[in-house]
Amino acid sequence: MKTRLIRVGNSRGVRLPKSLIKAAGLTDDVELRVRDGVIVIARVTPVRSGWAEAARQMRARDEDRLLDLPTPTRFDKRST
């Protein structure tokens, strides 16, 4: 689809048709980046997206153990 850049103050903008916005799953916040001379407009992925499911899968495989032994602190010592 061919379109034109429009003036927005000192910047330029692109009008995106509703059908493209819906097909891409875009919301009000998007992420912009340049890759190989191409401007990419992408939906924002939550920072920890998928972590809960990954944790459930680790638990199911019994892989949710500590990697290192706990380090005792002064709170672990009993006072007599």
C-alpha positions as MATLAB code, in Angstrom:
seq = 'MKTRLIRVGNSRGVRLPKSLIKAAGLTDDVELRVRDGVIVIARVTPVRSGWAEAARQMRARDEDRLLDLPTPTRFDKRST';
ca = [
       0.000    0.000    0.000;
       1.441    3.372   -0.976;
       0.829    6.473    1.144;
       2.331    9.907    1.792;
       4.086   11.469    4.762;
       2.076   14.270    6.354;
       3.342   17.212    8.382;
       2.852   16.998   12.144;
       4.528   20.099   13.575;
       8.240   19.810   12.754;
       7.911   16.050   12.238;
       6.239   13.806    9.677;
       3.581   11.179   10.159;
       1.816    8.366    8.351;
      -1.920    7.671    8.516;
      -2.547    3.990    9.055;
      -5.824    2.533    7.805;
      -7.990    0.880   10.456;
      -7.765   -2.465    8.653;
      -3.929   -2.461    8.901;
      -4.034   -1.478   12.569;
      -6.435   -4.309   13.314;
      -4.507   -6.875   11.243;
      -1.257   -5.993   13.057;
      -2.910   -6.025   16.498;
      -1.728   -2.485   17.252;
      -2.994   -0.465   20.218;
      -2.320    3.150   21.225;
       1.314    2.389   22.143;
       3.637    1.034   19.460;
       7.357    0.413   19.158;
       9.347    1.999   16.323;
      12.708    0.788   15.058;
      14.773    0.851   11.897;
      16.007   -2.427   10.443;
      18.043   -2.503    7.235;
      16.712    0.882    6.121;
      13.091   -0.058    6.845;
      10.941    1.598    9.517;
       9.162   -1.092   11.544;
       6.029   -0.289   13.558;
       5.323   -3.110   16.021;
       2.930   -3.722   18.882;
       4.392   -3.362   22.337;
       5.009   -6.665   24.084;
       4.714   -6.538   27.875;
       8.142   -6.756   29.521;
       7.574  -10.091   31.247;
       5.214  -11.556   28.694;
       5.163  -15.346   28.911;
       7.025  -15.609   32.228;
       4.076  -17.088   34.139;
       3.590  -19.851   31.584;
       7.334  -20.563   31.504;
       7.323  -20.872   35.316;
       4.383  -23.305   35.182;
       6.220  -25.436   32.628;
       9.392  -25.429   34.741;
       7.363  -26.522   37.777;
       5.751  -29.335   35.781;
       9.236  -30.573   34.804;
      10.498  -30.172   38.408;
      13.065  -27.616   37.204;
      12.104  -24.762   39.530;
      14.907  -25.203   42.055;
      17.503  -22.723   43.309;
      20.714  -22.711   41.292;
      22.892  -21.813   44.291;
      22.683  -22.736   47.943;
      21.153  -20.017   50.125;
      23.683  -17.700   51.784;
      23.082  -17.373   55.535;
      22.657  -13.863   56.904;
      22.789  -12.451   60.420;
      19.029  -12.969   60.653;
      19.522  -16.725   60.318;
      21.654  -16.890   63.490;
      19.803  -17.688   66.697;
      20.449  -15.490   69.678;
      20.730  -17.262   73.001;
];
